[in-house]
Amino acid sequence: MVQSFKKGPRRRNTFASRNQALEYFAAKPLFQDFPKSSLELYIEEGLSPAQNGFQLRIPREREAEIYDSIPDRLPETIYACRGVLIYSQKMEVLKHLDLQWWKKSFPGFKQIGFPGGHLFPLEAPEKLGNLIQSILIDLTEEHAKKSEKPLFEVA
């Protein structure tokens, strides 16, 4: 189910300026659906000053290591968990067979397709935030009907 992250080591790592990075990422298909404000924030938070300009805050090699170390076997107890899987409707990461596996393996999970691509949280952050908020409200109300104990406590 987990595929190797092959593009990471080839991705450009340094930029002469933040503006150069903005132009570079804006031209990439992965970022085409980003609102300008999200892309600007991505550049602001994703780059750090370097000797000759700016570099990715998380080196591309480290990003590849992270993706390549995602476990493909999980402890048996995890399959009893309940939750919500929000996935990209463009099916760039999770394919139809992956969603079927999730449904079979995690019967306590609700699946919600979200418009957008691989980086959909950055494409429509407010819309996704509203969806997550409504999910949490529904879970809290559902729990309140079953138990007098709060679902969670805010410290």
Secondary structure as GFF3:
##gff-version 3
##sequence-region A 1 155
A	DSSP	three_ten_helix	8	10	.	.	.	ID=ss1
A	DSSP	beta_strand	14	15	.	.	.	ID=ss2
A	DSSP	alpha_helix	18	26	.	.	.	ID=ss3
A	DSSP	three_ten_helix	29	31	.	.	.	ID=ss4
A	DSSP	alpha_helix	36	46	.	.	.	ID=ss5
A	DSSP	beta_strand	47	50	.	.	.	ID=ss6
A	DSSP	beta_strand	53	56	.	.	.	ID=ss7
A	DSSP	alpha_helix	60	68	.	.	.	ID=ss8
A	DSSP	three_ten_helix	76	80	.	.	.	ID=ss9
A	DSSP	beta_strand	83	88	.	.	.	ID=ss10
A	DSSP	alpha_helix	96	105	.	.	.	ID=ss11
A	DSSP	beta_strand	109	114	.	.	.	ID=ss12
A	DSSP	alpha_helix	120	123	.	.	.	ID=ss13
A	DSSP	alpha_helix	125	146	.	.	.	ID=ss14
###
